[in-house]
Amino acid sequence: MLRTILHLDLDTFYVSVERMINSTLKEKPLLVGGITDRGVVAACSYETRSYGIHSGMSMKIAKELCPEAVVIKGNAGTYSKYSDMVTEIIKENVPVFEKSSIDEFYADLSGMDKFFGTYKYSLELRQKVISETGLPISFGLSGNKVVSKVATNEAKPNNQLKIDFGTEKPFLAPLSVKKIPMVGDKTYQTLRNLGVRYIKTIQDMPVDVMKGVLGANGLTIWKRANGIDNTPVIAFSERKSISTERTFDRDTIDIYKLRNLLIAMTENLSYQLRRGNKLTACIAVKIRYSDFNTYTKQHKIPYTSADHILIPKILEIFEKLYQKRLLIRLIGIRFSHLVGGNYQINLFDDSEKQLNLYQALDTIRIRYGDRSVIRAAAIGSKTIGRMQNPFNGQPPIVLAHRKQ
């Protein structure tokens, strides 16, 4: 049976939500992201793109390019609410769907042509999302995920595009190689240095040439350029790690501030582990200095999710890693090697009182929020906290203004 894959993408999602909340922002140039000079553009309206602005750009540069743009910090909870509304509509109307990010979805409609007609069904689903949420949404429909995603990007803004079976290569051929998912700035520059500008050039190249230049990634890019992709729509993807990091508005060497921030971050991630019934066996600390050199050090530990075990270990790694005594731009931690399970009492070091304390604290946090009860050292770390359980099967919410 031929596959039929639908890709849905909420157009300039953060911008659209802000305009839903405040109608005076419609048709105005709008930037969502970090509001300080260290901030990054998380989303930008179509009105700003003619100035050369794009997501991921420094907010300072974006404001210089378009001084009249309205800058909004954004709110993760609000975006989650609208994303969940769209998710519920899709969930109720398609047999299998994958939420790949807060504003992107894949749905496997294979076999539905016999009963409904997949293109007509996709149109009706898109109109349902628009009418019930007020948010603009585009879709691409084809035989695989890669071509559908490219089709969606070509359909924007607020439109749809169907690529019939057998027409994938002609559709992709005239497009820039940068349109291929997985081709970033570095790979794009490598291809341009080879004289490769359009996807058709890759289609005409022997696969061995691409493998020779880009290795295993070259094979993947060659397949995608030829419209070949057998990746399934996966309804749930188990997280292999959980992490958090903070970029400072001003580079710092304040050890007291850095230690307190690490304590706050570790405390919060430990709670997320327990909330998701997870344990970690590998922890890491990441430091980025003012010269942008980045260093990471990790350490394996017995499986745990307890603050009083993880915090000293994280601080110990930090002391070993931070040797240069240079100004720090960014700091982060990561827990990996995750497995399912609850924290078990240590017969020699812990007590039933310790376990009961964790249960009481977590109960308060579940009811009143992540920061309803925290260590004194974490009081100054205002941006620590999450809106939802990171192990609920949903993709993480990424906002560019998560600053400290």
C-alpha positions in Angstrom: 0.0 0.0 0.0 1.3 3.4 -0.9 1.9 5.7 2.0 0.2 9.1 2.4 1.9 11.4 4.9 0.4 14.8 6.0 2.6 17.5 7.4 1.0 20.4 9.3 2.8 23.5 10.4 1.2 26.4 12.3 2.4 29.6 10.5 4.7 31.9 12.6 3.1 30.2 15.6 4.3 32.5 18.4 3.5 35.6 16.3 0.0 34.3 15.5 -0.7 33.6 19.1 0.3 37.1 20.1 -1.9 38.5 17.5 -4.8 36.4 18.7 -4.3 37.9 22.2 -3.8 41.5 20.9 -5.5 42.3 17.6 -3.6 45.7 17.4 -0.5 43.7 16.5 -2.0 42.5 13.2 0.0 43.5 10.1 2.7 45.2 12.3 6.3 43.9 12.2 6.6 41.7 15.2 9.5 39.9 16.9 9.1 37.3 19.6 12.1 36.3 21.7 14.7 37.6 24.1 14.3 41.3 24.7 17.9 42.0 25.8 20.9 42.4 23.5 21.8 38.8 24.3 18.4 37.6 23.3 17.6 35.6 20.2 14.6 35.9 17.8 12.3 32.9 18.5 9.8 33.9 15.8 9.3 36.8 13.5 6.3 38.0 11.4 6.4 37.9 7.6 6.5 41.7 7.6 10.0 41.6 9.1 11.5 39.1 6.7 11.9 41.6 3.9 14.5 43.2 6.2 16.5 39.9 6.3 15.3 38.9 9.7 14.9 35.2 10.5 14.4 33.0 13.6 17.7 32.3 15.5 19.1 35.7 14.7 20.4 38.0 17.4 17.6 40.2 18.7 20.1 43.2 18.7 20.8 42.8 15.0 17.1 42.2 14.2 16.1 45.5 16.0 18.8 47.3 14.0 17.5 45.9 10.8 13.9 46.8 11.6 13.8 49.5 14.4 10.0 49.9 14.1 9.4 46.2 14.9 7.4 45.5 18.1 9.4 43.2 20.4 7.5 40.7 22.7 9.2 38.4 25.2 6.5 35.7 24.8 5.0 33.2 27.3 5.6 29.5 27.2 2.4 28.7 29.1 0.3 30.6 26.6 1.9 28.9 23.6 1.5 25.5 25.3 -2.2 26.2 25.7 -2.8 27.0 22.0 -0.6 24.1 20.9 -2.6 21.7 23.0 -5.8 23.0 21.4 -4.5 22.1 18.0 -3.1 18.8 19.2 -6.5 17.7 20.5 -8.2 18.6 17.2 -5.6 16.5 15.2 -5.7 13.7 17.7 -9.5 13.4 17.3 -9.4 13.3 13.5 -6.5 11.2 12.3 -5.6 7.6 13.0 -1.8 8.1 13.7 -0.1 11.4 14.3 3.3 12.6 15.6 3.9 15.9 17.3 7.4 16.8 16.2 7.5 20.2 17.8 5.2 22.7 19.5 3.9 23.8 16.1 4.5 20.9 13.8 2.7 17.6 13.2 2.8 14.6 11.0 -0.1 12.3 10.3 -0.2 9.0 8.5 -3.3 8.9 6.3 -2.3 5.8 4.4 -5.3 3.8 3.1 -7.8 6.6 3.8 -8.1 7.3 0.0 -10.4 4.3 -0.3 -12.9 5.9 2.1 -12.5 9.7 2.2 -9.9 11.0 -0.2 -6.8 12.2 1.7 -6.5 15.6 0.1 -10.1 16.5 0.8 -9.8 15.1 4.3 -6.6 17.2 4.9 -8.4 20.3 3.7 -11.3 19.7 6.1 -8.8 19.2 9.0 -7.0 22.4 8.2 -10.2 24.4 8.1 -11.3 22.8 11.4 -8.1 24.0 13.1 -8.5 27.5 11.6 -12.2 27.8 12.6 -11.8 26.4 16.1 -8.5 28.1 17.1 -8.2 31.1 14.8 -4.6 30.2 14.0 -3.3 30.0 10.4 -1.9 26.6 9.5 -0.4 25.2 6.3 0.0 21.6 5.1 1.9 19.5 2.6 0.7 16.1 1.5 2.8 13.4 -0.2 4.2 9.9 0.1 6.7 10.6 2.8 7.7 12.9 5.6 10.5 14.8 4.0 8.6 15.8 0.8 5.5 16.7 2.8 7.6 19.0 5.0 9.2 20.7 2.0 5.8 21.0 0.4 4.4 22.7 3.6 7.2 25.3 3.5 6.5 26.0 -0.2 2.8 26.3 0.5 3.2 29.0 3.3 1.7 31.3 4.3 -1.6 29.8 5.3 -2.0 27.4 2.3 -1.7 23.8 1.3 0.1 21.8 -1.4 -0.2 18.2 -2.6 2.6 16.3 -4.3 1.3 13.4 -6.3 3.0 10.0 -6.3 5.8 10.0 -8.9 6.2 13.7 -9.1 8.5 14.1 -6.0 11.8 14.6 -8.0 10.4 17.2 -10.4 8.9 19.1 -7.5 12.2 19.1 -5.6 14.5 19.7 -8.5 14.3 23.5 -8.9 14.5 24.2 -5.2 17.6 25.4 -3.3 19.5 22.7 -1.6 18.9 24.7 1.6 15.3 23.5 1.4 16.3 20.0 2.2 15.7 19.1 5.9 19.1 18.5 7.6 21.0 20.9 5.4 22.2 23.6 7.8 24.5 26.6 7.1 27.7 24.6 7.3 26.5 21.8 5.0 25.0 24.4 2.6 28.4 26.2 2.4 30.1 22.9 1.7 27.7 22.2 -1.2 28.0 25.7 -2.5 31.8 25.3 -2.6 31.2 22.3 -4.8 29.0 24.4 -7.1 25.8 22.8 -5.9 23.0 25.3 -5.6 19.8 23.5 -6.6 18.5 20.1 -5.6 18.5 18.9 -9.2 22.3 18.9 -9.2 22.3 16.5 -6.3 19.7 14.3 -8.1 22.1 14.1 -11.1 25.1 13.3 -8.9 26.3 9.7 -8.1 25.5 8.8 -4.5 29.2 7.9 -3.9 30.2 11.5 -4.6 27.9 12.8 -1.9 29.1 10.1 0.5 32.7 11.0 -0.2 32.1 14.6 0.6 29.7 14.4 3.5 30.0 10.8 4.7 26.9 9.1 6.1 25.0 12.4 6.0 25.8 12.6 2.3 23.8 9.5 1.7 20.8 10.8 3.7 20.9 14.1 1.9 21.1 12.4 -1.5 18.0 10.3 -0.7 16.0 13.3 0.5 17.0 15.2 -2.6 15.5 12.3 -4.7 12.3 12.3 -2.6 13.2 9.0 -0.9 12.3 8.7 2.8 10.9 5.7 4.7 10.8 7.3 8.1 7.6 6.2 9.9 5.2 8.5 11.7 6.0 7.8 15.4 3.3 8.6 17.9 5.6 8.6 20.9 9.3 9.0 21.2 11.0 8.1 24.5 13.4 10.9 25.7 17.0 9.8 26.2 18.1 12.8 28.1 16.8 15.9 29.9 18.7 19.2 30.1 18.6 22.9 30.8 20.9 25.8 30.2 21.0 29.6 30.8 22.7 32.4 28.9 23.6 35.4 31.0 22.7 39.0 30.0 26.3 39.9 31.1 29.2 37.5 31.2 30.0 36.6 34.8 32.7 35.2 37.0 30.5 35.3 40.1 31.1 31.8 41.6 28.4 32.3 44.2 25.8 33.1 41.5 27.0 30.2 39.3 26.8 27.6 42.1 23.4 28.8 43.2 22.1 28.6 39.6 23.5 25.1 39.2 21.8 24.1 42.5 18.5 25.5 41.2 18.8 23.8 37.8 19.7 20.4 39.4 16.9 20.6 41.9 14.3 21.3 39.1 15.6 18.6 36.8 15.7 16.1 39.7 12.0 16.9 40.3 11.3 16.4 36.6 12.9 12.9 36.8 10.8 11.9 39.7 7.6 13.3 38.1 8.3 11.2 35.1 9.3 8.1 37.1 12.8 8.3 35.7 16.4 7.7 37.0 19.6 9.0 35.5 23.1 7.3 35.5 25.1 10.0 33.7 25.3 13.7 34.5 27.1 16.5 32.6 27.9 20.2 33.0 28.4 22.6 30.1 30.3 25.9 30.2 30.5 28.4 27.4 33.1 31.2 28.0 32.9 34.8 26.7 35.1 33.8 23.8 32.4 31.2 22.8 34.7 28.3 23.5 32.5 25.6 25.0 33.5 22.7 27.3 31.5 19.8 28.6 32.4 17.2 31.3 30.2 14.2 32.2 30.3 11.6 35.0 28.6 8.3 35.4 26.8 7.6 38.7 24.6 5.0 40.2 20.9 5.4 39.1 19.2 8.1 41.1 16.8 11.0 41.0 17.6 12.5 44.4 18.6 16.2 44.8 20.9 15.5 47.7 22.9 13.1 45.6 22.9 14.9 42.3 23.6 18.5 43.5 27.0 17.7 45.1 28.0 15.7 42.0 27.1 18.5 39.7 29.0 21.0 41.8 32.0 18.7 41.9 32.0 18.4 38.0 31.7 22.2 37.8 34.7 22.7 40.0 36.8 20.3 37.9 35.6 21.8 34.6 35.9 25.5 35.5 39.6 25.9 35.4 40.2 28.9 33.2 38.7 31.5 35.5 37.4 33.4 32.5 34.0 35.2 32.2 31.2 32.7 31.6 28.5 33.4 28.9 26.4 30.2 29.3 26.1 27.3 31.8 24.0 24.2 31.6 23.5 20.6 32.9 22.2 17.4 31.3 21.0 14.1 32.7 21.2 11.1 30.4 21.2 7.3 30.3 17.6 7.5 31.6 15.6 4.5 32.7 12.2 4.0 34.2 12.0 3.6 37.9 11.5 5.3 41.3 14.2 6.5 43.6 15.1 3.6 46.0 16.3 4.3 49.5 20.1 3.8 50.2 20.4 1.5 53.2 23.4 3.2 54.6 22.9 6.9 53.8 19.1 7.5 53.5 16.1 7.1 55.8 12.4 6.8 55.4 12.2 10.4 56.5 14.2 11.4 53.5 11.9 9.6 51.1 8.8 11.0 52.7 10.3 14.5 52.4 10.7 14.1 48.6 7.2 12.8 48.3 5.8 15.8 50.2 7.8 18.3 48.3 6.8 16.8 44.9 3.2 16.7 45.9 3.3 20.5 46.6 5.1 21.1 43.3 2.6 19.1 41.3 -0.3 21.0 42.8 1.1 24.6 42.9 4.0 24.6 40.4 7.7 23.8 40.1 8.8 26.8 42.1 6.2 26.6 44.9 8.9 25.1 47.2 12.6 25.5 46.5 16.0 25.6 48.2 17.1 29.0 49.5 20.0 29.0 47.1 17.6 28.8 44.1 15.5 31.9 45.1 17.4 34.2 42.8 17.1 31.9 39.8 13.8 33.2 38.5 13.8 31.5 35.1 14.1 27.9 36.5 10.9 25.9 36.0 8.9 24.0 33.4 5.3 24.2 32.3 4.7 20.5 31.8 6.0 17.0 32.4 9.0 16.5 30.0 8.2 12.8 29.8 4.6 13.1 28.7 5.4 12.2 25.1 5.2 15.8 23.9 8.2 17.6 22.3 10.0 20.2 24.5 9.0 23.8 24.3 12.0 25.9 23.2 11.9 29.6 23.7 14.8 31.8 22.7 14.4 34.2 25.7 15.3 31.7 28.4 17.9 34.0 30.0 19.4 34.4 33.4 
